[in-house]
Amino acid sequence: MGEKEIEIKFRADDVEGLARRLEAAGFYVATSRTHETNTLYDFPGGLLRKRGELLRLRRYGGQWTVTHKGKGAPGRHKQRVETETGVGNGETLEAIFARLGLAPSFRYEKFRTEWTDGHGHVVVDETPIGNFAEIEGTPGWIDRTAEALGVAEAEYITQSYAELFTDWKRRTRSKAQNMTFAECR
């Protein structure tokens, strides 16, 4: 159970310009700009992280989801098995995680706008460490969409937000522990 998630990220410094390019390429907004919070959970000693796995609880607008992502496969596109389901009450799930010995390991937030052309998705994320977009679909569709948006393969990013945050902290010497707007001022 679970589906293979295939995606790339790229820097999106000009969000308005990207929106114009998306519209010109036949995309439309599927979900307008919405605040999203994410908490990654792990066992003591970072068992999931050591295995290359992720357990995330996300609140997107008023909706909660829990996601497990398996270890990724190397390549020019980020690929990993993702199993996700809706959750009725995120606070209750947090309590269940705590009782199982899971604790928050990293928090991040962003404002996300979702675009689609009916074949795949492009999401635009305004984060505390800069703006990024993700193209998610089949490998060929990702490459065609990137080309249509003027994104060269050399601009593909396959790092997670946690990895991008770690790089940002190193560059800026920030003391922030989480990628939240409050901590990354």
Buried (B, 14 or more C-beta within 10 A) or exposed (E): EEEEBBBBBBEBEEBEEBBEBBEEBEBEBBBEEBEBBBBBBBBEEEEBBEEEBBBBBBBBEEEBBBBBBBEBEEEEBBBBBBEBEEBEEBEEBBEEBEEEEBEBBBBBBBBBBBBBBEEBBBBBBBBBBEBBBBBBBEEEBBBBBBEBBEBEEEEBBBEBBBEBBBEBBEEEEBEBEBBBEEBBE
